[in-house]
Amino acid sequence: MAAYPELGREVSARGTISYRVRPLGDPLPYWVWYAYDAADKGGVVSLLMLLHQAQDRERFDPTRFDD
């Protein structure tokens, strides 16, 4: 994911920070929520949350994990 951070679906953005979600993949039923600065191509990809697909993802606000 660090090499291609834009693979996930963007769920929110704040300035150049892109908040994204991506399924972890079979056979694991998890979603990875992460953020990265689109203006910093070699920058850090931050893991925000790992949720099971049965959890309530609609109420999750990825921006509350900002420093």
HUMO-V637720 format. One record per residue. RES is the residue in one small letter. SS is DSSP state (a for helix, b for strand, c for the rest). D_CENTER is the distance of its C-alpha to the mean C-alpha in Angstrom with 2 decimals. Layout:
# HUMO-V637720
RES;SS;D_CENTER / RES;SS;D_CENTER
This chain:
# HUMO-V637720
m;c;9.93 / a;c;11.25 / a;c;13.97 / y;c;12.14 / p;a;8.70 / e;a;9.48 / l;a;9.77 / g;c;6.90 / r;b;7.98 / e;b;7.64 / v;b;8.12 / s;b;9.38 / a;b;10.78 / r;b;13.13 / g;c;15.49 / t;c;14.02 / i;b;10.66 / s;b;8.00 / y;b;5.07 / r;b;3.37 / v;b;4.07 / r;b;6.65 / p;b;9.83 / l;b;11.01 / g;b;14.37 / d;c;17.96 / p;c;19.57 / l;b;16.75 / p;b;15.66 / y;b;12.18 / w;b;8.64 / v;b;5.82 / w;b;3.02 / y;b;2.37 / a;b;4.91 / y;b;8.08 / d;b;11.49 / a;c;12.60 / a;c;16.13 / d;c;15.95 / k;c;15.79 / g;c;16.54 / g;c;14.42 / v;c;12.18 / v;b;8.58 / s;b;7.74 / l;b;6.60 / l;b;6.49 / m;b;7.64 / l;b;9.11 / l;b;10.96 / h;b;13.94 / q;c;14.26 / a;c;17.24 / q;c;15.62 / d;c;15.45 / r;c;11.98 / e;c;13.75 / r;c;14.57 / f;c;11.25 / d;c;10.79 / p;a;7.71 / t;a;10.28 / r;a;12.60 / f;a;11.08 / d;c;12.25 / d;c;15.31
